[in-house]
């Protein structure tokens, strides 16, 4: 059992690699992809919301190199490498069409999956999206990677968690939420984190979104200091996607504003078989 949540940790071998995830509920599937400093358990406010789980099967993976999920073979991966692991898992558990939600670095992975498997996507939601630095010059790409290598190799996961956790939430966030983030960050595995950092520094979300023509929504916490709303809104404008601000929410907006976040998910589930209505309310 997962130590923090009253639900089982699922494990399986898919395409020869171990994969762990959490899930709750039954019905059409929502898949939740976490960011670089997180894990499946960070989605507890979605997995434990009975409004969602009464009508949906909510699934949150541990990305390769996180939790007990096996590392990627490639230590300098692209988002597409993660997308192929995601596909192996979902195919292995016989999940086809999904509402795919990617938070922060998970938005890059979600975009790569949607570009490769558009027929499997009912809706794609990018939340507080990290867009990658693949189009930046070499000096900036190196800086992005080296900052994160220093954080995990020099500071260590514990000190990194102590310094960084509070920055991911809104001003005045509850201590219990900050501590949940700290706990998750302390569990970061260096290999998984560094592979994800390489992907962040060297890939770009645009290469995937330009190849995807399906339903797309972009959301952002109005107090996000990590991937600020202005950048998320520009991304939405670039791809003619509805953009929604999540009120009183920082970078981890799904933790800061779960009531609104989960209501938006339910609206998208209601629209699964109907024309998209645009900005959610």
Protein Blocks (a to p, Z undefined) as FASTA:
>chain_A
ZZkbccddddddeehiacddddededddddddddfkbcfklmmmmmmmmklmmmpccddd
ddehiajbccdfblcdcfklmmmmmmmmmmmnopabdcdddehjlmmmmmmmmmmmmmlp
mbdcdehiaebjklmcfklmmmmmmmmmmmmmmnommlmmmmmmmmmpcehiafklmmmm
mmmmmmpcfklmmmmmmmmmmgcfklmmmmpcbdcdddddfkbcklgfklmmmmmmmnop
acdddehiafklmlmmmmlmmmmmmmmmmmmmgccebjaZZ
